[in-house]
């Protein structure tokens, strides 16, 4: 027993020493390769990732996860059957989340999706939004777009949600059957036409009786989510909720 306690204390001290050395190394590297807040470009301090604390706290939140029949849920009324709908922040031209999502999608910063997904996942878990969810399913990209980007930004978000909520991610359930054109500059009806019939369920037997959470980066008009939700419901008796890092400001008013 005495030997065990000596060994245990030695290992704890070793871990602390390694952690201390790592912190010193990080501080040294920051002198030459400073880590900057993606939103305001301020220097990040130890413990901060991607965003500084001030920008994180000042980011506009929707708090949809606290309200049933919220504005985002109402977007899908009469279009598809959604159990719950929530978004982390408000997406508009000058918002911090818009800049972050742009970097997530086009600058190779998939760490942003993981970090914000984990942060939001903690919030959703605390208010029991995730209760009863069986799988998190990311909105899939077309094969050529994912090949060009190197990853699916929605899957990065889903992985973050999973890390803090302990709900598993299934990226083998929902597939994209073709490639849509860009949704930018399209109206609501054009967006719906652009994605109608674009998604399908690969393993329908594995989701029957389950509650699926579909995760994406931005909900602008709801057309992409609508197409995903309808495709999942075609598999049979299944419940579907939706979540995103951001929702367009017009959907939050």
N, C-alpha and C positions, 0 to 999 in steps of 0.2 A: 504493500500500500504506500509506504514511504517513497519507494522508487517511482511508483506511478505518479504521485503528487509532484515529485521533482521533475519528471519528464513532462507532465502537463504544464507546469509553470514555465519550464524552458521553452515549450512550444508556443505558449502565449506570448512570452517575451520576444521570441523570434518573429512571430507574426507582427507584433507591434513595431519591431525594429525594421522589418521589411516595409511595412506601411509608411513608417517615418521616412525611410530612404526614398520610397516612391514619391512622397509628397515633396521632398527636397528636389528630386529630379524633375518633377513637374514644374516646380517654381523656377528652376534653373532654365528649363526649356522655354518657359513663357517669356523670359527676357529676350529671346531671339525669335521665337515663334508665338507671339501673343495670341491668346484665344479671345476673340471678340464676339460680343453679342450680335446676333444676326439682325436684330431690329434696330438698335441704336448705335452699334459699333463700339460700345464701352468695353473695357477690359473685363473679362469674366474672372471672378475670384474662385478660390477653391470651393468645390461643391456645386458650382453653377455649370450647367451644360446648355449649349446652344443659345439660350436667352438669359439675360441678367434677371435678378429677382425683381427689380423695378418694372421691367417690361412685362414680365410674366404676371405680376399682380395687376398691372394696368390694362391687360388685354381684355377687350370687351367679351363678356360671357353671356350666353343665352339663358342658362339655368332651366332649359327645357326638361332636363331629367327630373326636375322637382315638380313638374306640372303635367297632369294628364290632360288630354285634349288640347295640348298646346298648339301654337301656330304652325309648327312644323308637321305635327300629326295631321292637322286640318288640310295641309297641302295634298295629302294622299286620299282624303275622303272622296269616294266616288270613282277613284282611279285604280286603287288596289287595296288589299286588306293588310293593314299594318297594325301590329299590337302596340308598339311604342316607337317614338321617334325622338332623337336628341342630337344636338350638335354642340361642340365645345365653344366655338366663338362665332362672332359676326363677321361676314366676309363682305368687304366693300373696297373701293379703290384705294383708300388710304390706310387700311387696317394692317396691323402687324401680322395677322394670320395670313393675309394675302401674300405678303412678301415671303413668309416662311413656306407656304405651300408651293410658291413658284420655285424656290430653291429646292424643295423636296422633289419636284417633278422634273426640273430642267437642269439643275446644277449638281446632280449626283449626291445630294445630301439626304440619303435615306435615314440617317440617324435622327433627323428632325421628326419623321413619322413615328419612329420607335419611341422617342422621348415624349412627344405630345400624346401619343396613344397611351403610354404608360401613365402619364399624369391624369389624363381624362378617365382612364380605366379605374384608377383609384377613387376618383370622385363618383363614378357610376356604381362602383362596388359599395361604397359607404352608404349611398341612398337606396341600395337594394334594386337598382335598375337592372343589374345583371342577374338577379335572382331568377332561376328557372331557365336561363339561356344554356343550351346544350353545346352549340358550336358558334364560332365567329367565322364568317365567310367573307373574304375580301371581294370587292368588285373586280373581276378579271380584266386584264389588258389584252389587246390582240397580240398574237405571237410575235409579229414583226416589231410592234412598238415596244414590247417588253425586251426583245432582243437588242433593240437600239438603245433603250434606256438602261438595261442591265438589271432591272428589278421592277417590281410592281409597287408603286407608292402606297396603294391601299393595303397590300399585304404587310408592309412595314408598320402601318398604323394598327392593323389587326394584331400583329405580334406584340406591339406595345400594350394594347388593350388586354391581351392574354396574359402578359407578364404580371400585371397588377391585379387581375381579376381571377386568374387561374382557370379561365374558360379556354378550352383548346381551339386552335385555328384549324380550319379545314379549307385548304386551297384546291382540293381535288373534287369539290362538289359542284360548284358553279363554273361553267365554261363559256367562253365567247365563241360563237359559231361563225363569226365573220368580223370584218373590220368596218367600223363606222367612220365617217368623216369627222373633222373637228366640230365640237359643239359651239365653239366661239362664234359670236355674231348671229347665231340662229335664234329664232323666236321659239316660244314654248311648243307650238304645234310642229315646227320643223325639227326641234330636238326629239320630240316623241317619234316622228317618222324615222329619224336617223337611227334610233336604237330599237324600234319595235321588232320583236322576234330575234334579237341579236344574242340572247343568252339562253342556255339550256342547262338542265341538271344531268350530271354524268352518272351519279349513283343514287337514284331516287329511293331505293329500298332502305338506304342507310339514314334517311332523314324523316321517314314517316313517323309521325307522332312526336317529332322534336320541335324545339323552339330555336330558330336560327336568327342570329344577329348579323345583318349585312353591313359591312364597313366600307366607307369611301372617304375621299379627301374633302370634296365640296359638294353640297347639294345646292344647285342653282335654280332649276325649275322642278326638279324631282323626276325628270323623264328617265334618266339612267336607273335610278333606284326603282322606279315603277316597273321598268322592264325586267329588272332582276327579281323583284318580289313576285311578279306575275309568273315568271319562269319557274320559280321555286314552288309556288302554289300548284302549278300544273303537275307536279310530281305526286300530289296526293294530299292527305290530311297533315298539314304542317302549319306551325305558327311562325310569323316573321316579324322582326323588329329591325329598325334601321338606325344607324349612327354615323356621324361624320365629324371631321375636325372643324368644319365651318358650314354655315348656311348663309346664303345671300341675304343681305339686309332686308330686302323686300319681303322675305319670308318670315322675318322675325318681328315685324311691326304689328 
